[in-house]
Amino acid sequence: MTGAGETPGAADPLGEALAAAVRRTGAAYGGVYVLDPAEEMLGLVALCGIPVDVFAPWWRTAYALHGPNQDALRNERIVWMSSLQELARRYPRAAATIPYEVAFAVVPVTGARHCRGTLLLIWPPGRSSRLGFRERGRMAFSARHIARVLDGARFPPVIPDRPRFVRPHHAEPTPQSAPAAADLLERLPVGTLALDLAGHITYVNTAAAELLGKPLDDLLGTEPWQSLPWLDNVAYMDAYRTAMSSREPLALPVLRPPDQWLDFRLHTDDTGTSILVTPDHSAEAPDVRPVATGAPPESRIHLLMALAAALTETVGVQDVVDLVADQILPAFGAHGMIMSTADAGRIRIIGYRGYDPAVIEQFEALPTDADLTPAGRTMATGTSSFFADRGELARLYPRAPQLSDKHAWAFLPLLSSGRPIGCLLLAYNHPRPFPTAERSILTPLAGLIAQALDRARLYDAKHGLALALQQNLLPHALPTVTGLEVAARYLPAGQGMNIGGDFYDLIRLTSTTAAAVIGDVQGHDMSAAALMGQVRMAVHSHATAGATPDQVLTRTDRDLADLNAGRFVSCLYAHLDLARHQVALASAGHPPPLLRHPDARAHAVDIRPGPPLGIGVGTPSYPLTTLPLAPDTLLALYTDGLVEDPGTDITRTITDLAHQLAVSSDLPLHQLADNLIHHTRRTNHHTDDIALLLLQPNRLAEP
């Protein structure tokens, strides 16, 4: 049987390659992730051996994060995690989201023209912690095969809203006697269900159908959480993941509405999952009830730890919104979310997912009247509201407009320091109950989201001010110099305040001479941006006064000492004489410039730098380096953010940048600047701001 979203391997080249990789490596499960064209998100496109919905929390991951998937692709090497302990040591955030004892490998998939990605392979506990040479070879071979399949596609793969399931190449069991086995199960007084690796129900006996309250035909071929909505919760999903990852028997108390307690026993192996269902008689005593209607306590703790860890890494408001949409929605099976605050008596939407924009516009116009909408009451009182269906909402809020097609809602207060700052709405496409255990997770989780949101709003306000300061201090446009083609780029840091002290400038001195300067002030904050402006103005002042490159740096160093800034600055100053076709350079602890000759040879300039500015070493010396600068020669000045990569020798990355400059000799200057920035962002973990200044005299500069 092929279920919804399932791909038979033979009908799909990528599915066939993935299933072959799982079989070849002896893994239990596998998946293929691809990097989106903007290189911002790794998305799962195919999953083998495990139900797609069960894997929902890991369908997507941001490429900028520090994790096994990202490191494997970024560094083009296999990442092997033999245990949860090793994962916690190397990737603590990832470990918080995976509280299961599994071993896994992430193999880079490179070489395809259209895209890059990773191959994920997972083993249950008990596998050797050692990854042998032959095993690595089989993994690398499988990744190359997948790359060839991706390369053979007419169009690059698109990250889907939902990955497709691929059936693994396991040998089908040979039944001793299928009718005899069915008769045996029918005679048993306990309920029995069989699930295939896609999570679809392939067998149900009569006792199970009666206990579950559904006809056989309504259960066969479905996933349990689809045909039995009361299983569509964190508890069942987490138990199912645990059973699949550990391969150990697992028991779970489940409430079948309104008041029937059942005991589920899950048994999983390489071919699927068997579930035994019996009445839970411990609930029959008047003073005894199962301890949980949802996930076991340790699972709820893991979930909160994982989401709390993720929230600590959010920076701006959009980061908080994206995290809620990408991780919290699938964790709770929600189909839509709206995050809102109050502004002048009206609801102001700060983020949403799963709603039509036209609906959001109508929501935004609603007043924060506590008697009109549950969102208004939640923000006014700081209490949660849960509505299992439309009728329940209409009874309590008859005046509330029905603006969407959703059928169940959770309105959660966003409280920070005891005061409501907003409301988080989780919405569902179908009616659903909200068990007590699920409410007990959502309420503290909303508090964690509120704290992250409060920090993010403060950050956005500070960042807006700092960014405005920095943009006003950097040149809005570079001057036109006859005979000189120029291209400049600035890219903020990928972490922290997203601002920094990198600066550049081009100063026209005479009709045939100009000065180019690039520098980097220590730090990534408003003080760094302010000092950057002061240094830039000091350099400009000394250059236009006729100082030589070494004198410009010496005098600027003295200015910094007078300012008592307490920060150092690296700086590279170039005096270009377009009539004489030469350039004089002086460096204050700055990375060497690159020179590309007209014949496309490129290399780093051998320059002897002096100490950084502001370091306070008496009277520093800044040696001059003079080079010929023939027409069509290109001089590249840059800051260390373009070449620094943690764990990699900077000499190697500078050489790599020079090579990229050489092989891109046919590109126009502005396109070349974009190409160099893109190359660096693709190969390095971008944590520092980047400034780049390209200078190329042309034939018009000849006398």
Sequence and secondary structure as in RCSB ss.txt:
>XXXX:A:sequence
MTGAGETPGAADPLGEALAAAVRRTGAAYGGVYVLDPAEEMLGLVALCGIPVDVFAPWWRTAYALHGPNQDALRN
ERIVWMSSLQELARRYPRAAATIPYEVAFAVVPVTGARHCRGTLLLIWPPGRSSRLGFRERGRMAFSARHIARVL
DGARFPPVIPDRPRFVRPHHAEPTPQSAPAAADLLERLPVGTLALDLAGHITYVNTAAAELLGKPLDDLLGTEPW
QSLPWLDNVAYMDAYRTAMSSREPLALPVLRPPDQWLDFRLHTDDTGTSILVTPDHSAEAPDVRPVATGAPPESR
IHLLMALAAALTETVGVQDVVDLVADQILPAFGAHGMIMSTADAGRIRIIGYRGYDPAVIEQFEALPTDADLTPA
GRTMATGTSSFFADRGELARLYPRAPQLSDKHAWAFLPLLSSGRPIGCLLLAYNHPRPFPTAERSILTPLAGLIA
QALDRARLYDAKHGLALALQQNLLPHALPTVTGLEVAARYLPAGQGMNIGGDFYDLIRLTSTTAAAVIGDVQGHD
MSAAALMGQVRMAVHSHATAGATPDQVLTRTDRDLADLNAGRFVSCLYAHLDLARHQVALASAGHPPPLLRHPDA
RAHAVDIRPGPPLGIGVGTPSYPLTTLPLAPDTLLALYTDGLVEDPGTDITRTITDLAHQLAVSSDLPLHQLADN
LIHHTRRTNHHTDDIALLLLQPNRLAEP
>XXXX:A:secstr
   TTEE GGG HHHHHHHHHHHHHT SEEEEEEE TTSSEEEEEEEESS TGGGGGGSEEETTS SHHHHHHHH
TS EEE SHHHHHHH HHHHHH  S  EEEEEEE   SS  EEEEEEE TTS S   HHHHHHHHHHHHHHHHHH
HHSSS     SS EEE         S HHHHHHHHHHSSSEEEEE TTS EEEE HHHHHHHTS HHHHTTS HH
HH GGG SHHHHHHHHHHHHH S EEEEEEETTTEEEEEEEEEETTEEEEEEEE GGGTSTT   S SSS HHHH
HHHHHHHHHHHHT  SHHHHHHHIIIIIHHHTT SEEEEEEEETTEEEEEEEESS HHHHHHHHT B  TTT HH
HHHHHH   EEESSHHHHHHH TTS   SS  EEEEEEEEETTEEEEEEEEEESS     HHHHHHHHHHHHHHH
HHHHHHHHHHHHHHHHHHHHHHHS SS    TTEEEEEEEE  SSTTS  EEEEEEEE SSSEEEEEEEEESSSS
HHHHHHHHHHHHHHHHHHHTT  HHHHHHHHHHHHHHHT    EEEEEEEEETTTTEEEEEEES    EEE TTS
 EEE     B  BTS  SS     EEEE  TT EEEEE GGGT  TTS HHHHHHHHHHHHHHTTTS HHHHHHH
HHHHHHHHS   S EEEEEEEE GGG  
